[in-house]
Amino acid sequence: MEAIILAGGFGTRLRPLTYTRAKSLLPILNEPMISYIINMLPKQVNKVILAVNYRKKQIENYFQNNDFGLEIIVNDEKKPLGTGGAVKFAEKHITDQFFVLNSDIICSLKLEEMMKFHKKNNAISTISLWPVENVSEFGVVDLKNKGKIIDFVEKPKTEDAPSNLINAGAYLLNPMILDYIDTNRLVSMEKEIFPQIIKDTDKFYGLKFEGYWMDIGRIKSYLYANKFLLEKNNLENCVNKDNEIEGEINKSVIGNNVIIEKNSKIESSIIYDNVVINGNVNISNCVIGENCHIGSFSTISNCVLGDKEKLNENSKFDNRIIWTQPIPDNYPKKQIGNALK
């Protein structure tokens, strides 16, 4: 059985971290985001097709150096194809029903349960569903008995919403769906293909699950995911090896080869590899990229520093994206597509 993992996005809302790395490789508790998706796959999956475009070589290198016991195929898209186009581009690798998963969603969904639900209903398509409080910000499903979906309603008023359930970004699909998708163009599975499957087959289902669901699309949700998983795993901090920590850290994630000098305090932050933080520095609710250097007596809050940034002594920054280097030539100025919209 195959699983297609969508990992081709630029992650523009996570810049400047994604100026220098693939979004799917952003670390969560010091492990790349995509590893959480791989590890949630059921035993029936023996082949993973990675739909990639941006930073393809980085992703290839990661899987060459990390063995998950699965056949990994890096499917290089020469241009962004959207969710539907990426699935169609993987068609030659599909042998039977298959999963489609977003690499930037961390959740408690049990894919084995999804498979049982799909089989029980003789479904053509099954998607995961998650409840939200403010339905007016999302597209919600019109759900009937036994989980059958008959429509998607985009950003309804609260009083008009047929449910509070949204598409949570995990799909189990039968191969016949591939016949609905055009080749070599950007196709939205959610906007173009799913409505047609509902109309033609009457076998489109949704599975609601409980626990947690996090779309790691923004710096705020990226920080939250790390904090949530620290608490879930009963960890005060997550600290990797070969560090020299003389300061204080609290509810933070620290990578490899990090120096934190005396009288410095790190609160609710993520510090990447090879960072030097001099003495008497206060950092709170920040992400500090690789090879950064923070000068003494600095105060940094609600900021993101891209890789290799250097702050002088007595720097004061709040609510800033800090990037002083050239932006990569092929990096878009705005977001391209959104699988869940």
C-alpha positions as CSV (number, residue, x, y, z in Angstrom):
1,M,0.0,0.0,0.0
2,E,1.2,3.5,-0.8
3,A,1.1,6.9,0.9
4,I,1.6,10.1,-0.9
5,I,3.0,12.8,1.4
6,L,2.7,16.4,0.1
7,A,6.0,18.1,0.8
8,G,6.5,20.5,-2.1
9,G,5.4,23.8,-0.6
10,F,7.6,26.8,0.0
11,G,6.2,27.5,3.5
12,T,6.1,31.3,2.8
13,R,4.3,32.0,6.1
14,L,7.2,30.4,7.9
15,R,9.9,32.6,6.4
16,P,12.7,33.3,7.0
17,L,13.2,29.7,8.3
18,T,12.1,28.4,4.9
19,Y,14.4,30.6,2.9
20,T,17.1,28.0,3.7
21,R,15.2,24.7,4.3
22,A,12.3,22.7,3.2
23,K,9.2,23.3,5.3
24,S,8.8,19.6,5.9
25,L,12.2,19.5,7.5
26,L,11.5,22.2,10.1
27,P,12.3,20.5,13.4
28,I,9.7,19.8,16.0
29,L,11.2,18.7,19.3
30,N,14.5,18.4,17.3
31,E,13.0,15.9,14.8
32,P,12.0,17.0,11.2
33,M,8.3,17.6,10.9
34,I,8.0,14.9,8.1
35,S,9.2,12.2,10.4
36,Y,6.1,12.5,12.5
37,I,4.0,11.8,9.4
38,I,6.1,8.8,8.4
39,N,5.9,7.4,11.9
40,M,2.1,7.5,12.0
41,L,1.7,5.3,8.9
42,P,0.1,1.9,9.4
43,K,2.0,-1.3,8.9
44,Q,0.1,-1.9,5.6
45,V,2.0,1.0,4.0
46,N,5.3,-0.1,2.5
47,K,5.9,2.6,-0.1
48,V,6.0,6.4,0.4
49,I,5.9,8.8,-2.5
50,L,7.1,12.3,-1.5
51,A,5.6,15.1,-3.7
52,V,8.4,17.6,-3.6
53,N,9.5,20.7,-5.5
54,Y,11.3,23.3,-3.4
55,R,14.5,22.1,-1.7
56,K,14.3,18.7,-3.2
57,K,17.9,17.9,-2.6
58,Q,17.6,18.6,1.1
59,I,14.7,16.1,1.4
60,E,16.6,13.5,-0.6
61,N,19.6,13.8,1.7
62,Y,17.5,13.5,4.8
63,F,16.0,10.2,3.6
64,Q,19.3,8.9,2.4
65,N,20.7,9.4,5.9
66,N,17.6,8.2,7.8
67,D,16.1,4.7,7.3
68,F,12.4,4.3,8.1
69,G,12.2,0.8,6.8
70,L,10.0,1.8,3.9
71,E,10.6,2.4,0.2
72,I,10.9,6.1,-0.3
73,I,10.4,7.7,-3.7
74,V,11.1,11.4,-4.1
75,N,8.7,12.5,-6.9
76,D,10.2,15.7,-8.2
77,E,7.6,18.2,-9.5
78,K,9.1,20.6,-11.9
79,K,6.4,23.1,-11.0
80,P,3.8,23.4,-8.2
81,L,0.9,21.0,-9.0
82,G,-1.4,21.5,-6.1
83,T,-2.8,18.6,-4.1
84,G,-4.6,17.0,-7.1
85,G,-1.8,17.5,-9.5
86,A,0.7,16.0,-7.1
87,V,-1.5,12.9,-6.7
88,K,-1.8,12.5,-10.5
89,F,1.9,12.9,-10.9
90,A,2.4,9.9,-8.5
91,E,0.0,7.7,-10.5
92,K,2.6,5.3,-11.8
93,H,3.5,4.3,-8.3
94,I,-0.1,3.6,-7.2
95,T,-1.3,-0.1,-7.0
96,D,-4.4,0.1,-4.9
97,Q,-6.1,2.4,-2.4
98,F,-3.7,4.9,-1.0
99,F,-3.3,7.7,1.5
100,V,-2.6,11.3,0.8
101,L,-1.2,13.2,3.7
102,N,0.0,16.8,4.3
103,S,3.6,17.0,5.7
104,D,2.7,20.0,7.8
105,I,-0.1,18.6,9.9
106,I,0.6,17.0,13.2
107,C,-2.4,15.2,14.7
108,S,-3.6,12.2,16.7
109,L,-5.5,10.6,13.8
110,K,-5.2,6.8,13.7
111,L,-4.8,5.8,10.1
112,E,-5.7,2.1,10.9
113,E,-9.1,3.3,12.1
114,M,-9.5,5.3,8.9
115,M,-8.8,2.2,6.8
116,K,-11.4,0.2,8.8
117,F,-14.0,3.0,8.4
118,H,-13.2,3.3,4.6
119,K,-13.7,-0.5,4.1
120,K,-16.9,-0.7,6.2
121,N,-18.6,2.0,4.1
122,N,-17.2,0.7,0.8
123,A,-16.1,4.3,0.3
124,I,-14.4,5.8,-2.8
125,S,-12.9,8.6,-0.7
126,T,-12.6,9.1,3.0
127,I,-11.2,12.3,4.5
128,S,-10.3,13.2,8.1
129,L,-12.5,15.7,9.9
130,W,-11.7,18.0,12.8
131,P,-14.1,20.2,14.8
132,V,-13.5,24.0,15.0
133,E,-15.1,26.7,17.0
134,N,-15.3,29.5,14.4
135,V,-16.8,27.9,11.3
136,S,-16.8,31.2,9.4
137,E,-13.1,30.9,8.9
138,F,-13.2,27.6,7.2
139,G,-14.9,25.4,4.7
140,V,-17.1,22.9,6.6
141,V,-18.7,19.7,5.6
142,D,-22.4,18.8,5.3
143,L,-22.4,15.4,6.9
144,K,-25.2,12.9,6.9
145,N,-25.7,9.5,8.7
146,K,-22.7,7.2,9.1
147,G,-20.3,9.9,8.0
148,K,-21.4,10.4,4.4
149,I,-20.4,13.9,3.1
150,I,-22.8,15.4,0.6
151,D,-21.3,18.9,0.3
152,F,-18.6,21.4,1.3
153,V,-19.8,24.8,2.5
154,E,-17.2,27.6,2.4
155,K,-17.0,30.0,5.4
156,P,-20.7,29.9,6.4
157,K,-22.3,32.1,9.0
158,T,-22.5,30.2,12.3
159,E,-26.3,29.9,12.1
160,D,-26.1,28.5,8.6
161,A,-23.3,26.0,9.1
162,P,-24.3,22.4,8.5
163,S,-21.6,21.2,10.9
164,N,-18.5,22.4,12.7
165,L,-16.2,19.9,11.0
166,I,-13.5,20.8,8.6
167,N,-11.2,18.9,6.2
168,A,-8.3,17.9,8.4
169,G,-5.9,17.1,5.5
170,A,-5.6,13.3,5.5
171,Y,-7.2,11.3,2.7
172,L,-7.7,7.6,1.9
173,L,-8.6,7.2,-1.8
174,N,-9.5,4.5,-4.3
175,P,-7.4,4.5,-7.5
176,M,-10.5,5.4,-9.7
177,I,-10.1,9.0,-8.4
178,L,-7.0,9.3,-10.5
179,D,-9.2,9.3,-13.6
180,Y,-10.8,12.6,-12.5
181,I,-7.5,14.5,-12.4
182,D,-5.9,16.3,-15.4
183,T,-2.2,15.7,-16.1
184,N,0.5,18.3,-15.7
185,R,-1.4,21.2,-14.3
186,L,-2.1,22.7,-10.9
187,V,-5.2,20.9,-9.6
188,S,-7.0,21.5,-6.2
189,M,-8.2,18.1,-5.0
190,E,-10.4,19.9,-2.5
191,K,-12.0,22.4,-4.8
192,E,-12.1,20.5,-8.1
193,I,-12.0,16.8,-7.5
194,F,-13.8,16.1,-4.3
195,P,-17.1,17.9,-5.3
196,Q,-17.2,15.8,-8.5
197,I,-16.6,12.6,-6.6
198,I,-19.5,13.5,-4.2
199,K,-21.7,14.1,-7.2
200,D,-20.8,11.0,-9.2
201,T,-20.4,8.3,-6.6
202,D,-22.3,9.1,-3.4
203,K,-19.5,7.3,-1.6
204,F,-17.6,10.2,-0.1
205,Y,-17.1,9.8,3.6
206,G,-15.6,11.7,6.5
207,L,-14.1,10.4,9.7
208,K,-14.1,12.6,12.8
209,F,-11.3,12.0,15.3
210,E,-10.4,13.3,18.7
211,G,-7.2,14.3,20.4
212,Y,-5.2,17.0,18.7
213,W,-4.7,18.6,15.3
214,M,-2.2,21.2,14.4
215,D,-1.6,22.8,11.0
216,I,2.0,24.1,11.1
217,G,1.5,26.9,8.7
218,R,2.6,29.9,10.7
219,I,5.3,30.8,13.2
220,K,2.6,31.0,15.9
221,S,1.4,27.4,15.2
222,Y,5.0,26.2,14.9
223,L,5.9,27.4,18.3
224,Y,2.6,26.1,19.7
225,A,3.2,22.6,18.3
226,N,6.6,22.4,20.0
227,K,5.1,23.6,23.3
228,F,2.1,21.3,23.1
229,L,4.3,18.2,22.4
230,L,6.6,19.1,25.3
231,E,3.6,19.1,27.6
232,K,2.1,16.0,26.1
233,N,5.4,14.1,26.6
234,N,5.8,15.5,30.1
235,L,9.1,17.3,29.2
236,E,10.3,20.5,30.8
237,N,12.6,21.1,27.8
238,C,13.9,19.1,24.8
239,V,17.7,19.5,24.7
240,N,19.9,17.8,22.2
241,K,23.6,16.8,22.6
242,D,26.9,18.6,22.8
243,N,25.6,21.9,24.3
244,E,27.1,24.3,26.8
245,I,24.2,25.7,28.8
246,E,25.0,27.9,31.8
247,G,21.9,30.0,31.5
248,E,18.3,29.1,32.3
249,I,15.9,27.4,29.9
250,N,12.2,26.9,30.3
251,K,9.7,25.2,28.1
252,S,12.1,25.4,25.2
253,V,13.7,23.2,22.5
254,I,17.5,23.4,22.1
255,G,19.3,21.8,19.1
256,N,22.9,20.6,18.8
257,N,26.1,22.5,19.7
258,V,24.3,25.4,21.3
259,I,26.1,27.8,23.7
260,I,24.0,29.7,26.3
261,E,26.2,31.8,28.6
262,K,25.6,32.8,32.2
263,N,22.6,34.9,33.3
264,S,20.8,34.3,30.0
265,K,17.2,33.1,30.0
266,I,15.4,31.2,27.2
267,E,11.6,31.0,27.6
268,S,9.2,29.2,25.3
269,S,11.5,29.3,22.4
270,I,13.1,27.1,19.7
271,I,16.9,27.3,19.3
272,Y,18.4,25.6,16.2
273,D,21.9,24.0,15.9
274,N,25.2,25.9,16.3
275,V,23.8,29.0,18.0
276,V,25.8,31.2,20.4
277,I,23.9,33.2,23.0
278,N,26.2,35.4,25.0
279,G,25.6,36.4,28.7
280,N,22.7,38.4,30.1
281,V,20.4,37.7,27.1
282,N,16.6,37.3,27.5
283,I,14.8,35.4,24.7
284,S,11.1,34.6,24.8
285,N,8.7,33.1,22.4
286,C,11.2,33.2,19.6
287,V,12.7,30.9,16.9
288,I,16.4,31.3,16.4
289,G,17.8,29.7,13.2
290,E,21.1,27.8,12.7
291,N,24.5,29.5,13.2
292,C,23.0,32.6,14.8
293,H,24.9,34.7,17.3
294,I,23.1,36.9,19.9
295,G,25.2,39.5,21.6
296,S,25.3,40.2,25.4
297,F,22.5,42.1,27.2
298,S,20.1,41.7,24.3
299,T,16.3,41.2,24.7
300,I,14.5,39.4,22.0
301,S,10.8,38.5,22.2
302,N,8.2,37.2,19.7
303,C,10.9,37.2,16.9
304,V,12.2,34.8,14.2
305,L,15.8,34.9,13.2
306,G,16.8,33.3,10.0
307,D,20.0,31.2,9.7
308,K,23.3,33.0,10.2
309,E,21.9,36.2,11.6
310,K,24.1,38.1,14.1
311,L,22.8,40.6,16.7
312,N,25.1,43.1,18.4
313,E,25.2,43.6,22.1
314,N,22.3,45.4,23.7
315,S,20.0,44.5,20.8
316,K,16.3,45.0,21.5
317,F,13.7,43.4,19.2
318,D,10.0,42.6,19.6
319,N,7.6,41.0,17.1
320,R,10.1,41.1,14.3
321,I,11.2,38.8,11.4
322,I,15.0,39.3,11.2
323,W,16.6,38.5,7.9
324,T,19.4,40.7,6.5
325,Q,20.6,38.4,3.7
326,P,19.4,38.1,0.1
327,I,16.1,36.2,-0.4
328,P,16.6,33.1,-2.6
329,D,15.9,33.9,-6.3
330,N,13.2,31.2,-6.7
331,Y,11.3,32.0,-3.5
332,P,7.8,33.4,-4.2
333,K,6.6,36.7,-2.9
334,K,3.3,35.3,-1.9
335,Q,1.8,31.9,-0.9
336,I,1.2,29.4,-3.7
337,G,-1.9,27.4,-3.1
338,N,-3.4,26.0,0.2
339,A,-4.4,22.4,0.5
340,L,-7.1,23.0,3.1
341,K,-8.7,26.1,1.8
